[in-house]
Amino acid sequence: MTLKHLNQTELARRWRISPRTLERWRWVGQGPVFLKLGGRVVYRLEDIEAYEAEQKQKTAR
């Protein structure tokens, strides 16, 4: 079993957003679950994929 973690820059690149957006989301309690390990913020791949699945929408709002 291999756990994969992405750091803020890697996740921002994956979603094509600014790393600062992820920082703001953490500050206001939005976005995917994250871990803080030794002062480093990382996101587990399974949490990222779960968050992406939650964002699926059938119609435009």
Buried (B, 14 or more C-beta within 10 A) or exposed (E): EEEEBBBBEBBBEEBEEEBEBBEEBBEEEEBBEBEEEEEEBBBBBEBBEEBEEEEEEEEEE
